[in-house]
Amino acid sequence: MPEAKYPVTVMLSEHVIDLLSEHGDEILYALSELVDQAKTSQPRIEAQVQQETEERRRAKEARAAQMVQDGRTGHRNLRRRLLDLRPDATKQERAAFRANAVSHVARDYGWNPVYADMVIKRHRKVLWAKITTRREGYVLRGFIDGLSNAEIGNRLGLPKHRISHILCRLKVRAKAESITIFDLARRLSPAKFDVGSEAQP
C-alpha cells in the first residue's frame, strides 16, 4: 500500500522569506555538504563504536578474570585466618571473627573490605558448585553400583541423611530433564577423581 502524503503548510516570517529568496542556493548547497559529510563519516563512526564496544568487552573480561584470581587468593588467606577460630564459638562470634578476618585480608592486599568480601564469596560459590557436582557424581555412581546410603556416606565422609537428600534431588532433576538416572550418572560421574579423596568441605 503506497504511503499517504499530506501537504504541510509552514508559516514563515517575512525576514525568513527574504533570507531564503536571497540565499536559497547557498543554504541548499550547505545542507547538501552536511549530508555528504554525514554519509562519509558514518562508516568511521560505526567502526569507532565497534572498537569501543570491543574494548569495553575486553576490559570487562579482564576485570572478571582479575576478580576470580583475587577471590582465589583472598579465600585462601581467609581460610588460614579462620583456623584460629575457636571450635566452640557461637554464631555471633563466628560472624564477628570472619568479618575481622576479611578486613585483615583486604588490608593485606590493599582492597576495599566490601570488594574483598564479594570476591571471596564469589569464589566460594564457584568452588562449592564444583564440589557439589563432583559429589553428586560419586553418589550416583555408588547408587548404581548397589551401595547403600550408609556405605556411600562412609566413603564420602557424609551422614546417611545427606546421601538420601542428594539422591532425592538427583532423581527429581533426572525426571525434570526427561532422562534416566543412568544418563545423569554418565554426565556427572567424575571418573578422573578418586572417591577416597573426597572430603566434606
C-alpha positions as CSV (number, residue, x, y, z in Angstrom):
1,M,0.0,0.0,0.0
2,P,1.6,3.3,-1.0
3,E,2.4,5.7,1.8
4,A,-0.1,8.6,2.0
5,K,1.4,12.1,1.6
6,Y,-0.3,15.1,3.1
7,P,0.6,18.8,2.3
8,V,2.1,20.7,5.2
9,T,1.8,24.4,5.5
10,V,4.6,26.3,7.2
11,M,4.1,29.8,8.3
12,L,7.4,31.8,7.8
13,S,8.1,35.4,8.8
14,E,9.0,37.9,6.1
15,H,12.6,38.0,7.3
16,V,13.0,34.3,6.7
17,I,11.3,34.5,3.3
18,D,13.6,37.3,2.3
19,L,16.6,35.3,3.5
20,L,15.6,32.2,1.6
21,S,14.9,34.1,-1.6
22,E,18.3,35.9,-1.4
23,H,20.5,33.0,-0.2
24,G,18.4,29.9,-1.0
25,D,21.0,28.3,-3.3
26,E,23.8,28.8,-0.7
27,I,21.6,27.3,2.0
28,L,20.8,24.2,-0.1
29,Y,24.5,23.8,-1.0
30,A,25.5,24.0,2.7
31,L,22.8,21.4,3.6
32,S,24.0,19.0,0.8
33,E,27.5,19.4,2.1
34,L,26.4,18.4,5.6
35,V,24.6,15.4,4.2
36,D,27.6,14.3,2.2
37,Q,29.8,14.7,5.3
38,A,27.4,12.6,7.4
39,K,27.4,9.9,4.8
40,T,31.2,9.9,4.6
41,S,31.7,9.9,8.4
42,Q,29.1,7.2,9.1
43,P,31.4,4.2,8.4
44,R,34.2,5.8,10.5
45,I,31.7,6.4,13.4
46,E,30.4,2.8,13.2
47,A,34.0,1.5,13.2
48,Q,34.8,3.6,16.2
49,V,31.7,2.5,18.1
50,Q,32.6,-1.2,17.3
51,Q,36.1,-0.6,18.6
52,E,34.9,1.0,21.8
53,T,32.4,-1.9,22.3
54,E,35.2,-4.4,21.8
55,E,37.5,-2.6,24.3
56,R,34.7,-2.5,26.9
57,R,34.1,-6.2,26.4
58,R,37.8,-7.0,26.8
59,A,38.0,-4.7,29.9
60,K,35.0,-6.5,31.4
61,E,36.6,-9.9,30.8
62,A,39.9,-8.7,32.3
63,R,38.0,-7.4,35.4
64,A,36.2,-10.7,35.7
65,A,39.4,-12.7,35.4
66,Q,41.1,-10.4,38.0
67,M,38.1,-10.9,40.4
68,V,38.4,-14.7,40.0
69,Q,42.2,-14.5,40.8
70,D,41.6,-12.1,43.7
71,G,38.8,-14.4,45.1
72,R,41.1,-17.4,44.9
73,T,43.9,-15.6,46.7
74,G,41.7,-13.9,49.3
75,H,39.8,-17.1,50.0
76,R,43.0,-19.0,50.7
77,N,44.2,-16.2,53.0
78,L,40.8,-16.2,54.8
79,R,40.8,-19.9,55.4
80,R,44.2,-19.7,57.0
81,R,43.0,-17.0,59.3
82,L,39.8,-18.9,60.2
83,L,41.9,-21.7,61.6
84,D,42.3,-19.6,64.7
85,L,38.6,-19.6,65.3
86,R,37.6,-21.5,68.5
87,P,35.5,-24.6,67.7
88,D,33.0,-23.7,70.4
89,A,32.4,-20.2,69.2
90,T,28.8,-19.0,68.9
91,K,27.2,-17.9,65.7
92,Q,27.7,-14.2,66.5
93,E,31.3,-14.8,67.5
94,R,31.9,-16.7,64.2
95,A,30.4,-13.8,62.2
96,A,32.4,-11.2,64.0
97,F,35.6,-13.2,63.7
98,R,35.0,-13.7,59.9
99,A,34.3,-10.0,59.4
100,N,37.5,-9.1,61.2
101,A,39.4,-11.7,59.1
102,V,38.0,-10.3,55.9
103,S,39.2,-6.8,57.0
104,H,42.7,-8.2,57.5
105,V,42.7,-9.9,54.1
106,A,41.6,-6.6,52.5
107,R,44.3,-4.7,54.3
108,D,46.9,-7.3,53.2
109,Y,46.2,-6.8,49.5
110,G,45.1,-3.2,49.6
111,W,41.5,-3.9,48.7
112,N,38.2,-2.4,49.9
113,P,36.7,-4.7,52.5
114,V,33.4,-4.8,50.5
115,Y,35.3,-5.9,47.4
116,A,37.3,-8.5,49.4
117,D,34.1,-10.0,50.9
118,M,32.4,-10.0,47.4
119,V,35.2,-11.8,45.6
120,I,35.7,-14.3,48.4
121,K,32.0,-15.2,48.4
122,R,32.0,-15.5,44.6
123,H,35.0,-17.8,44.6
124,R,33.4,-19.9,47.4
125,K,30.2,-20.2,45.4
126,V,32.1,-21.4,42.3
127,L,34.2,-23.8,44.4
128,W,31.1,-25.1,46.2
129,A,29.3,-25.7,42.8
130,K,32.3,-27.8,41.6
131,I,32.4,-29.8,44.8
132,T,28.6,-30.3,44.7
133,T,28.7,-31.6,41.1
134,R,31.6,-33.9,41.8
135,R,29.9,-35.2,45.0
136,E,26.7,-35.9,43.1
137,G,28.6,-37.9,40.6
138,Y,30.1,-40.0,43.4
139,V,26.7,-40.6,45.0
140,L,25.1,-41.6,41.7
141,R,28.0,-44.0,40.9
142,G,27.7,-45.6,44.3
143,F,23.9,-45.9,43.9
144,I,24.3,-47.6,40.5
145,D,26.9,-49.9,42.0
146,G,24.4,-51.1,44.5
147,L,25.8,-49.5,47.6
148,S,23.6,-48.5,50.4
149,N,23.2,-44.9,51.5
150,A,25.3,-45.6,54.6
151,E,28.1,-47.2,52.6
152,I,28.1,-44.2,50.2
153,G,28.2,-41.9,53.1
154,N,31.1,-43.7,54.7
155,R,33.1,-43.4,51.5
156,L,32.4,-39.7,51.2
157,G,32.5,-38.8,54.8
158,L,28.9,-37.7,54.8
159,P,26.0,-38.7,57.0
160,K,23.3,-41.1,55.7
161,H,20.6,-38.5,55.6
162,R,22.8,-36.2,53.4
163,I,23.1,-39.1,50.8
164,S,19.3,-39.6,50.9
165,H,18.8,-35.9,50.3
166,I,21.3,-35.8,47.4
167,L,19.7,-38.9,45.7
168,C,16.2,-37.4,46.0
169,R,17.4,-34.2,44.5
170,L,19.1,-36.0,41.6
171,K,16.0,-38.1,40.9
172,V,13.9,-35.0,40.7
173,R,16.4,-33.4,38.4
174,A,16.5,-36.5,36.1
175,K,12.7,-36.6,35.9
176,A,12.6,-32.8,35.1
177,E,15.1,-33.4,32.2
178,S,13.3,-36.5,31.0
179,I,16.4,-38.7,31.3
180,T,17.1,-41.8,33.3
181,I,19.2,-41.8,36.4
182,F,21.9,-43.8,34.4
183,D,22.1,-41.0,31.8
184,L,22.5,-38.4,34.6
185,A,25.2,-40.6,36.2
186,R,27.2,-40.7,32.9
187,R,27.0,-36.9,32.8
188,L,28.1,-36.3,36.4
189,S,30.4,-39.2,37.2
190,P,33.9,-37.8,37.7
191,A,36.0,-40.8,36.5
192,K,39.2,-38.8,36.8
193,F,38.8,-38.3,40.6
194,D,39.5,-40.7,43.3
195,V,36.5,-41.4,45.5
196,G,38.6,-41.8,48.6
197,S,40.0,-38.3,48.3
198,E,36.5,-36.7,48.7
199,A,36.1,-34.9,52.0
200,Q,33.4,-32.8,53.5
201,P,34.1,-29.1,53.0
